Amino acid sequence: MQRSDILYDLFREQVHASPGARAVFDEHRSLTRGELDALAGAIAAQIPEDCIRVGVVMDHSVEMIAAILAAVKTGRAYVPAEPSFPDDRIRFMLQDAGACTVLTNPQYAVRFEGFRTVEVPAGMETENAAVPEERDGEGSGAESPGSLAYILYTSGSTGAPKGVAVTNANVCHYVRAFQNEFHTGPGDIMLQYSVCSFDIFVEEVFTTLCSGAALAIPPERVKADIRALMAYAEDHGVTALSGFPYLLLEMNALPEIPRCLRLLISGGDVLRAAYVTNLLGQAAVYNTYGPSETTVCASYCNCNETAPLADGTYPIGKPVLGAEILVVDAEGREVPDGVTGELCILGGGVSAGYIGDREEENKAFEPLPDGRVRYRSGDLGYRLPDGNLAFLRRKDRQVMILGKRVEPVEVESVLHRCAGVKAGAVRAFEDDNHLAYLVAYYVPDETGTDEGRLRRDMAHFLAPYMIPEFFLELPDLPLNANGKVEVLRLPYVRKDGLVVEQAGLSELDTLMEWRMEVLHEVFGVPAEDPMGVLFAENLAYYKRVLTEDSHIAVLVKLDGEIIGCGGLCMYTEMPSPDNPSGQCGYLMNIYTREAYRHRGVGKTTVDYLLWRARARGIKKIFLETSEAGRSLYEGLGFVKNEDYLFLKEADE
């Protein structure tokens, strides 16, 4: 028989089974299931009857969990936000969701002018508090499984956060899927580590309280230090932990982890084999996948029983209980195993879509003839022969930063609204550890601005992890013929401060200075050019190819000083089976001044030019180099071919 699809009813089953069992504890107090139920009831009694959606903005504590349960208990959808979020962002979320009341700690109540507030103090007791009558003996005011349980805001592609509406039935589906795979129950203790505005928090709280396990809430100071966190886990007998891959990476560097930890769950971003090499022998390690729109996780992969992929990442596994994942082409048709397509999710986790007027974005939720809804994730992947799924990348510009979804277009929208900005753009890059970071490019107006002011202005609306890591002032943004920003021509900014900028005709004098230096230093051409022949030949070449856009020339800077250069010459040969498009590239002028060599400058330059070549569909690339430079290029996959080194890109 199917268990209830009303979320609070699942918790009440545990209350009835053992009201005296511990349910949740923080550094100040511990509550049994019965006490947590009573505290939730006491808070619920203070929520105005005409309010159907409530904000929850509180410090992580026993009282916060009770406040969330208070909303769920009375059939109201809760809208979570961290107190550290900017006021403007929180207000937008609350207003967009239609939340007229905020459950909050007394110290934050002043921030919510215009909203009704219910203050939930630390140590709140249920004595002398009016507790509402329970409905049909079950204590839940949810009208149906389709009633909303929460609205979770993620970064939006339209320039503003978007709220994912998740139902009681969705969360109950996930509770069942989680228990089916991990078998948590009495005796288990789950660490509450995640922020409240992310799916992992839902996993931590509801799969624990609805299975008979207990929830441990460590102080913030403990979360900030991995050794302190592990000591906390050992002291309190924590058995399960769910977090981003970077948390597991920190744990992996420790000599050992507490023996009580039996289950480590990674979610929110790509899990690499290098992150868990030492953990696999100490606990069960799982890689998980699932957008917020499909309720926490849609697939699980047991890393202890699954080999990593050739790129060093783990598969995302197989669908959870009650879910189905298809890999489809642009027309929505399933593709064969091994063929790249978009991951589409069906089943009990597919949510009710987005709150508000988001007709275009809600098209991702496709009704099927059989009555089910298919969610098109925007993620690309493929199915392996053993049935496991592999994640590749996003179709769009969305990235994951600290395990949280970020739409660069939303950050860009905020940048445009900052005082002193005439024009701006935001791009995402990956560092050497494949972690994403944002770069903001801005053109100041006549009033002017700077990085410090921009950071302060953006902090009024963006969460800290959404604020770009680097800001670069430009005289103008590169535009295409249609007047749109040509993203590929924006400078590449590396975390160590290197900036790779494409040079054009306006930088011709500088390009010529560097070309002549390269001819002298690399090719042994005399520094003197008495007749000016070499200079004239190279000048004519640059004027022609830069005008034709058949050559990409770059200058590499460190702290504003040019320290290197490079170029990609693009041409067309006769199409052949080896190169059907006929598009070819030739790397030239790759050079770094001696004082800056052996710092990865050359590799950065080549990586950038290869990326630009791929963006143009070029898969066949040649170059000439000295013996000293051969190791660099061989490390990038180039092989000897007569007098040249040759790189044939894979078709995938």
N, C-alpha and C positions, 0 to 999 in steps of 0.2 A: 504494500500500500504506500502511495506517495505521501511523504511528509508534507506538512503545511508549506504553502508558498507565501505565507505571511511571516516576515522576518522576525518580528518580536515574539511570535508564537514559538519559533525555534529556540529562542533564548529561554522563554518560559518553561519549555520542556525540561531544560537543565535546572531551572529554579525548583520546579516541582520534584524532580528526581532527587536533588540533594541541596536543599536551601542553605545548609551550613558549610558547604564546600567553598574554598577560596575562589573568587572570580577574578579580582584585579587588585594590584597593589602598586604604590609608588613609594617614594622615600619617606612619606609622612604617615600613610595609613594603608590599611588593607581591608577590603570589603568581601564578604561572602556573597554568594549569588542572591540570597534573599535580601541582604542589605543593599546591594547594587540595584536590585529591582525596586526597592522602596525609595532609594534616593532618586532614581529616575522618575518615579511617580511624583515625588515631592517637587521636582523641577517642572515636570509636565503640568502640574496644577497651576503654575504661574504663567504659562504661555497663554496669551489672549485667544479666546475661542475663535475669533474671526481670522486668525493668522494660519494659513495653510502651509507656508514655507518659512523656515527659520534659519538664520545665520548662526553658526557656532564659531566664535573667535575666542579661544581660550588657551592658556598654557596647558601643556600635556600633563595630565593628572588623572586621578580617580574621578574627580568631579567632571572633567571633560568627557570621559567615557559615559558617565551618567547623563550628561546633558545631551549627548548624541542619542542615547537610548531613549531619553525623554521624548525627543522628536519622533523617533521611530515608533515608540509605544503608542503615541496618539495619532498615528497615521499621517504625520507631517513629514515633508521632505526637508532634510537638513542641507545647508550650504556651508561647507567647511572652508576656513581661511586661517592661516597662521597669523598671530599678532604681529609678526615681523614683516608681513606684507605691507606695501604702501597703502595709506588710507584711501587714495583715489582708486586704486585697483580693487580694494575690498568693497567700497561703495558701489562701484560699477557692477561687481558680481552680485551683490545683494539686490540692487535695483533691477538688474537684468533678470534675475531669478524670481522676482516678486516677493522677496523676503522682507516683511515689514517689522519683524522682531528679531533681535539678536541676543543669543545666550552668550554671556561673556563674564569674565572676571571683573570685580569692581574697579580695578585700576585701569581698565580699558573702556569703561562705559562712556567716558567723556568724548570718545572718538566717534560716537554714533549719533550725533545730533540729527534729528529728523526721523530716527528709527525708535521704536519702543525697545527697551532693553529689559532683560531678566538677568539680574546679577547673581552669579553663582560663586560664592566665596569659598576659599580654601577651607576645608574641614566642615563644610555644610552638613548638618545633621537632619534627620527626618523627623525628629521629635517635634510635636506641635505643628507640623506642616500638614496642610490639607492634601490628601492623596486622592486623586480621582477614582471614581468607581470603575471597576474593571468591566470590560465589555464581554458579555457571554462567558464570563469566567476565564477568559484568556488574556485579558489585559492589553489587547491591541486594538487601536482605533483605525487601523488600515481598512479601507473599504473593500479592497480586492487585491489579488496578487499583482494587478497592473498599477496599483497606486505607487507613486514615486517614493523611494527610500532616501535618495540623496541626489544632489546636482553637483557634479564635479567639474570645475573649470580648468580647461586646458588652453594652451596658446592657440590663437585663432589665425587662419589664413587671410581673413578680411581686415586685419589690423586691430582686432579687439579680442579678448578672451571669449571662448565659447563654452556654454554649459552643457555637459552630457547628462541627460535625464535617465537615471537608473532606477528600475522598479524593484519592489519587494521580491517578485518572482526571479528577477535577474540575480539578486544577491543570494537568495535561497538556492538557486541553481549552482552558484559558485561554492557555497558551503558544502553541498553534496559532492561536487567534483573534487574539492580539496580533501575531504575526508576519504573519498574513494581511493585517492592516490597516496595520501600521507598518514592516514589512520591516527590522527591526533585525538586525544581524549583525556579523561582524568589522569593526572600524573604528569601531563605535559605542561610546560610553561613556555609561552611564546614571548619573545622580546618585542616591545613596542618601540621601534626605532624610527619609522618613517614619519615625514610631515603628514598632516591630516588631509592635505589637498592632493594626495597622490594615491593611486590604486593600492599600493602596498599596504597603506594604512587600513584599507577595507579588509584586505586579506588578514592582517595581523589581528584586528579587533573581532570581526564577525565569525571567522572560521574558528577562533578560539572560544568565544563566549557561547557559541551555538554547538560546541562539541564537548563541553565539559572540562576543557583545559583552562589554564589561568593565564592572565596577561600581566607581564612585568613592565613597568614604566620607569626607566632609569632617568636620573637627573640630566639636564642638558650638558653639564660639565663632564659627565661620564661619557656621553655620546661623542664628545669632541676628541677623545683620546682612545685609540684602539686598545691599548693595554689596560686602561681603566675599564673599558667596556667588557673585555674578556674576563677581568677580575670580577666585575659585577655579575656576569653570566655564571661564573663558577660559584660565587657566594650564594646566588639565588636559585641555582639548579636549573638554569634556562636550558631547554631541550631543543628549541626551534628558533631559527632566525631567518628573516626574509629581508633582503636588501638589494642595493644596486651592485653591479659587478665590482665597483671600486672598493666597496666594503670588504668583499671577499678577497680582493687583491691585497688589501692591508692585512687581513687575517693570514693570508698565505705566506707573508713575510715573517710571521712569528715562528719561534721554534716549535710550538704546539698550541693547540686550542683546548679549552676545557673539555674534559671527557664527557660531561653531561650533554654537550651539544651533539645531537644525533642527526639533525636535519638543517641543511643550509640551502636556502632558495635564492637564486639570482634572478632579477627581473628588471625591466626598464631600459635595458641596453644590451649590446652584444657581449656575450661572455666568451672570453678567450681562454684557451687551454692553459696558457702561461699564468693565468690568474689563480688557478686552483691546483697546481701540481702537488703541493704539500697537503692540501685539504682532502683530496680524494681518499687517502688512506685513513682519515680520522672521522669522517662523517659521510652521510648521504648528501651528495651535491646535485642540485637540480638547476637546469636552465629553463626559463619560462618565457612565454611570449603572449602578448595580448594587448590591444589598444584599450583605452578607457571606455570606448564605445561598445566593447563586448564584455565588460565587467571583469576586471582584474586580469585573468589569464585565459587564453584559449587553447594553449598547448603546454605540455610538460616534456622535458627531456632529462632522463636519469643519466647524469654524466659519468657515474661510476660504471655504467654498462654500455656506454656509447663512445665511439672513437671520435676525436675531433675531425673537422673537415680539413682539406688541404691548405686552406688559408689560416689555419690555427684557431678557428672559432668552433663553437659547438653548434650542432643543429638545434632547432627550437622544439624538436620532438613531434609528438602526435597529439591530436585533439583531446581535450579533457572530456570527461564523462558528460554527455549531453550536448556536445558541440561537434561541428563538422567544419573542416577547412578545405576549400577548393583552391586550385591554382588555375587562373583563367587568363585568356588573352584580352586584347582591347575590346573585343565584342562580347566578352563575358562567357566564352566557351572554354571548357576545361582543356588544358594542354597535357601532353604525355609526360611521364616521369622524366626528370632531368631537364625539362624545358622551362626557361624562366617565364614567369607570369605574375600577375597580381594575386596576393593572398586575400581570399574572401571567406568570411566567417559566418556560419549559420548556427542556430541552436538557442539554448536557454539563456545565454549570456548577452545576446544582441539587444542593446538598450532601446529606449523609446526615442532616440535621436537627440537633437539639440533644442535647447530652450530658445524661445524668441523667434524673430523673423529671420530664419536662416534657411530659406527654401533651397538655395543653390547647394549649400553644404549638406543638407539633408538628403540630397539625391544619392549620397553614398549608401543610404539605406534603401535597398531595392526590394520591393514586394515581389514575391514569386507566386506563380499560379496555385501552388499547393498551400498558400496561406502563410508560409514562412517568410522571414525577412533576411536578406543576404546583405552583409556589410562589406563594402569594398574598402579595404584598409589603406590603400595607397602604398603598401609595402610590397616589394618585389622579392620573390623567392622561387624555390623549385622543390619538387618531391624527390627524395632519394629512393633507390630500389627497395630499401627495407621499410619504406612507409614513413620514415622521419621526414620532416620538413626542414629546409634550410632558408634562412633569411639572408638577403643580399644587401638591399639598400632601399631608400625611399624613392618613389617616383618624383616627388616634388622637392622643395628646398627644406622641408622640415628636418630638424636635427634633434639629437638627444644631448642635453647638457646636464651633468650630474644626475643622469637617469630621468630627467624630466623633458617632456616634449617642448620644443621651442620653434615657433615659426619666425624666421628672420623678417618676414614681411610685417609682423606685428611690432617687432622691435624697430623696424624702419619707420613704421607709422608714427611711433612715439618720437623718434629722432626728428622727423619732419615738423613736429609740433613744438620743438624746443626753440626758445628765443635765440635769435642770432644765427639761425641756420637758414641759408638760402636754398640749399639742395643737399640731399643726403642719400646714402645707400648703406645696406648692411649685408655682409657676406659671411658665410660659415666656412671654416677650414678645419682640417684634422691635424693633430700633432703626431709625433713619432709613435705615440702609444695608441693612435687611432681614436683619440678623444676629441670631440668637436669643441671649437671655440669661435666666438663672433668677433668680427672687425667692423667698426663703423667708419664710414667715409663721409666727410662733411665739407661743404663749401660755405664759409661764413658770409652773412650779408654785411651791409655797411655798418651795422652796430657792432658786429664781431662777437665771438664766443671762444671758448677754449674747452679742453678736455674736462677739467674740474667742474666747470659750470654745466657741461652736458651731462656728466655723471649725476650731479645733484638733481638736475631737472628730470632726467629719466627715472631716477629713483622714486619720484612721486607716483609713478604708475607701474613700474616694472619690478618684479621680484628680483632680488640680488643676482640670482643665477642667470637672469635674462639680460643683464647689462653687459654690453660688449667688453671683451677683455682689452681690446686695443681701439684707439681712436686715431684716425689719420686725416689731417687737414689737406685738402686739395684745392687748387685754383679753380678747377672745373671738373665735372664728372664726364667720363667718356660716353658719348651718345652715338646710337646708330642712326641710320637714315630716317627712321621713324620717330626720332626724338626720344627714344627710350634708353635707359642706362644700359650700356653694353657691359654686362657683368664680368665677362671673361677678361676685359681689359682693365679692370680695377686692380691695383697693386696687390701682390701676394705678400701678406704680412706673417712672418713666422714668429713663434713664441720667443725665440732668442733675440728678437729685434731686427732680423734681416727683413728687408723689404725688396721685392722684385717688381720693378715697374716697367711697363711696356713703353718704349721710346718711339716717337714719331718724327715727322719732318721738323717740328719745332725744336727737337733736341739733336738736330743733324750735326751741329758743331761738336757736341759732346761725343756723339757716336763716332765721329771721325777721329777725335783725339784717342779714343779707346781702341779703334781699329788699328791705327798706326802703332800704338803701344803693343798690341797683340802681334802684329807682323814682326816687330822688332824682338820682343821677348820670347815668343814661341817659335817663330819661323826663321829667326836669325837674319831678317832683313836689316840692312844698315839703317841706323837711326836717321841718317841724312837722306833726303830725297831731292837732290839738287835740281832735277828737271821737273819735279812735281808730278811725275807720271803715275806712280802708285796712288798718290793722293787723288788725282783726277779720276783714275779708274774706279777707285772705291767710292768716291763721291757720286759718280754717275750711277754706280750700282745701287747705292742706297736711295738716291732720288727716284730711280725707276721702280724698285721693288716695294718701297714703302708706299708709293703712290698707287701701285697695282694691288697692294695688300697681299703680296705673295711672299712677304718676309716679316717675321716677328722678331724685333730687336728688343732686348731687355737690358736694363742697368740694375745692378744689385747694390743696395745701400745698407749701411749700418750707422745708426745715429746720424743720418743725413749725409754721410760721406759715401761717395761711390767707391766700391771696393772690387767690383767685378762686372762682367758683362756676358752676353750670350746671344745666340741668334738661331732661328729656324727658317731655313729656306724651303719653300713649298713649290712643288712642280708636279706635272702629270706625265706619266709614261704610257706606253701602249698597254691597255688592260690585258691581263693574263690570268690563268687559273691560280697562279700564286698571289696575284694582286688584282682582283676583279675590278676594283674602282679605278685603278691606275694612279691613285693619289700617293705621292711619295714625299718624304721630308729629308732634309739634310741639316744636321746640327753643325754649327760653325761658331767661331769666335768665343768659345767657352773658356773663360779666363778669370782668374782671381789673383789679386796682387799678393806677393809673397808673404807679407806680414799676416795675411788672413787665411792662408791655406791650412788645410787639415782641420777646418772647423765646420765642414759640411756645406760650404758655400757653393762649390761646384755641383754637388749632388742636388742642392736646392734649385739651382739654376736649371739643371737638366730635367729634374722632376717637373718643374713648371712648364718648360718647353714641350715635354712629352705630353703633359696634360692638355696643353693648347693644341697639340697635333691630334690627339684623340678626339678632342671636341670638334675637329674639322673632318673626322672620318679617316685620318691618315693612319695606316697600319704598317707601313713599310718605311723604315727610317735608317739612314746611313750616317756615318761620321768618320773623320780621320782624327787620330790622336797620337801623341808621343807615347813612348814606352812608359813614362812616368804616369800618364793619365789612363793607361789601359785598365788598371785594376778597378778604377772608379766605374768605367763603363761595363766591364765584364760583370761587376757586382749588380748592375742594373739589367742584365740579361743580354747584352750585346755579344755577338760572336764574330770571329774572324771570317772575312769573306774577301779573298784576294787582297787588294790594297786597302780595304775599308773594314770597319766594324759595322755589323748589320743587326738590326733589331726587327724581328717580325712579330707584330702584336698578335695575341690570340684573338679569335673571332668573337669570343664571349664578351 
